[in-house]
Amino acid sequence: MESQVRGGTRWKRFAVVMVPSVAATAAIGVALAQGALAASFSVSGQQFKVTAKELTGHGFSQYGAYNDGASGRNAVAVSAFTSAEIDKLCQSVVTKVPLLGSITLRLEAGDTSKKQEAVYAEQLYIDVADLQADATFRNIDIGVAAGSIDKGPGQKKAEVDSGRANPGGFAQQADEAVLTDVKQTAWATTAGTFKLSGLHMSLKKGDGEGIECY
């Protein structure tokens, strides 16, 4: 069975996790090898922007949770993949620096049009705040209990133990998810393995169109 979703979705309410949606992103710098399997951590309080030409995720699940950050508690849709390939990944985050103003840290990798390998991740978890993409799901189950997920890596044990995620809550899962023309914002990403071919990281003064990923 395939389900296709087109257009944009904005997480203004926690109940939006009932809409089939996934996200693609990379952690700035080095992925947290232990984080995807065990850790729950305080997020920075800053969201980051991500674009991708295409994400192909194998073993997908999604459930509702929250994280704690410098800006307070944030409701998120946690998208999880057993493995994923991401073509033409871009990530940017803007930081205010005293005396300098806005500085944008931008990361790019995995552009197959430049004969680079796609970004590859295993045990990938993304705390999503906002997503726009065209998406196709293969063998999707909508409305499963989050604690009964058997496709994808499932809920983080640390989130359940700390009460950040409800094993009886609403979730969805699919054998495969393919997203194209991805634009999203996220609070955090963890992965057991993260391989970035052709990695380019830059710092630019300012923000907005042409400096951030979108």
N, C-alpha and C positions, 0 to 999 in steps of 0.2 A: 504494500500500500504506500502511496506517496501523497504527501500533503504539501501544497505550495502556498507561501505567504508572500505578498508583495506590499511594498510601501513602507511607511515609517511607524514606529511604535515608541511612545514616551512613557517611562515609568513614573507617573505622577501619583499613583496609588499602589499599595503593596499587592492588591489583587491582580495586577497586570501579569503576574507570573502564569496566569491561566491562558495567556496568548502564546502560541508556539513561537519561540524566538531564541536565538543563540548569539554569541558574540565572539570576536576574535581579538586578541591583544597580546602584547609582550610585556614582561616586566622590564623596567629600565635597568640596565646593567646585567647582572647575573641572576638567573632564575633561582628560586629557593628550592633546592632539591628535597629538603625534608618538609617544606611547608605544605605541599599539596596533600601529603599523607597524614599529617598530624597537627600542624600548627594552626592556632587561631591567634591573630596578632592585631595590635592597634594600628589602624590605617592612618596615613599622614594628614588627612583632612583635605587633601587636594585630589580632585578628579583629573584623569588624563584622557586625551582624545586618541582614537585609533581609527585608521582606515585600512582596508585590505581589498585587493582586487577579487580574491576568492579564498574562502576557507572551506576545506573538506574535513569534517570531523567524523571519527569512527567511535561508536559507543558513546552516545550523547544522553545526558540527563540534565534536568533543570529543576530547581526547587527554591523556595523562598527562605530567606534568612536575614540576619542583620549583622553589622559590624560596628565596632566602636572606634571613633577617630577623634582627632583634635577638634573637629567641628561638631562633635556629638554623635548620636546613634543614627545609623543610616540603614534603611530597608534596602535590600538588594535582591536581584534574581541571580542566583548562582548557576552559571552554565559550566558543565563539566564534560570532559571528553577523555576517553581512554587514550586516544592519539589524534593528532590533527596536523594537516599540512596547510600552510598559509602563504599565498602568493602576494607579493608586493605589499609587505607590511610597513606601515608608518605609525609611529606613536609620538605624541608631543605632550609636554606639560609645561605650564607657565609658572615661574616663581618670581616673587617680588624680592629684589635685592636692594638693600639700602644704598643710596647714592646713584645706583644704576637704573633703577626702575624695573620694568618687566623683562625677564630673560626667559627665552623659550629653549628648552632642551628637546631636541628632536632625534628620533632613532628611526632608521630605515634598514630593511633587510629583505632577502628572499625574493628579489625581482627576477622572475623567470624569463622576462623579455630581454634581460641582460645576461642570459645564460648562467644565472645563479640558481642554486637549488632553493626550493621553497623552504620557508621556516618550518621546522619540525618540532613538535612537542608531545610529551607523554604525561599522563595523569595531570591534565590541564584543568585548572579551576579559575573562573573569572567572576568577580563581583560586579555585576552590570548595573549601571544607573540609567542608561539610555541607548537605544539601538535603532538604526535604520538599515535595512538590507532587503534583498530578494532572497527567499529561502525555500529549499526543497528538503523534505524529510522522508526517509525510507523506513517503513514499518514503525510508525509512530504510535505511542500509547499516551493518551492525554487523560489525566485524572487519577494516576496511580498514587498510592501513599508513598511519601518520600522515603520512608524506611524500607520499602519493598522494591526499590529500584534494582533491576538486575541487568540493565544495559548501561554501559558507562561506568565510571568509577564510584558513583553513588555519593551519599552525603559524607562530609568530613566528620570523623568521630569526635574531634575536638569541638566542633560546632554543636553537635548534639549533646555532648557531655556538659557544655557550658550553658545550654539553653538557647543558643543563638539560632538553632534550626530545630524544627519540629518533625520527628520521624512519622507522625500521623498526618502531616500537612500535605497540601496539594503539590503534585509533581508531574512531570512528563518525561518521556524517554523515547529514543529512536535508535535504530541500528546505525543510521548514517544521517548527517545533516550537511547540506551544501549551501553556503551563503555567498552571494556575489554583491559587489559594490557596497561593502560594509562601511558604515560610519557609526561610531559608538563612543560613549564615555564610560569609564569604569573607575572603581575605587581601588581595586587590587587584583593581582594575578599571581598564582603560584603554579609551579610545574615540577614534576619529578625529573624531567629531562627537557632542555630547551636548546635547540641548535639553530643558530642564526647565520646563514650564509650571506656573505657580502655586507656585513654589518657596517653601517656608517652612523656615527653619533656626532651631532653638532650643537653648538650653543650660538644663539642669535639674539641680539637685542630687539625687544619689542614683542608683539603678539599679533594675532589676527590672521586674516587671509594672506596666503603666500609665505607665512612663517610657521604657523601651526599646520597640522596635517589637514585640517579643514576649518 
